[in-house]
């Protein structure tokens, strides 16, 4: 299933990670916290790959900066 592009309705920081509020994102039902908040770097990587990440896939920040969610800084 291809992840839909969604309108981001809010942003907050937790432990230096940017979380975005996407109320109706399909994958929210698979997370522990089904409140609509989702890690921005994971959302961007899923959009780039045009698929949802597998459970054993993790997105890392190459420069160690958790706020730098440019695709050139992200790797699975």
N, C-alpha and C positions, 0 to 999 in steps of 0.2 A: 504494500500500500504506500503510495506516494504521500508524504506529509503535506497538508495544505498550507499555503501562505496565509498567515493570520495577522490581524491588526493587533499590535502590541498596545495594551491599555494602561500599562504602568511599569515602573522600574524601581527595584530596590537592591541594596547591597546586603549580603550576608556572608561573613567570613571573607570579605573582599571579592566574592563572586557576584556578578550582576545577574539578578533574576528578573524575568519579565513576566508580566501578568497577561495571560492569554486564556480567557475564560473557557473557551470551547475547544481547545487543542485536543485531538483524539488521544494522544499518549498520556494525558494526565490521569486517566483511569488506571494506568499501569504503574504509577508512582505511589510512594508511601503517603505523600501529602497531596490529596486531590483538591487543592484549593484554587488552582488556576495559575500558581507561580511555577515557573520553569526556568532552568538554567539557560541563559542566553547563548553561551558557547555551544551547548548541545543543540539548541534550536537552529543556530546558524549552520552547524555541520550537517544536520539532517536536511536542511534546505539545499545545501550544496550537493550532497550525495543523492538527493531526491528519493530518500528512503529513511525509515526510522532506524536508529542504531539498534544493534543486537544487544542482548543483555550483557554479554561479555566484552563489549566494545566500550572504550572510555576515551573521552576527548581531553587532550593535554595542551597546555599553553607552552609553546617552545621557549619563550623568554621568561617564563615563570610569573608573569604579570597576569593575575586572574581577571583583571579588568580589560585586558587587551584581547578582544574577541574578533579581531580581523582574521579572515580566513587564512591569510599567509602566516599567522601565528598559531594556528590550530592544527593538531595532528591526532589521528586515532591511535 
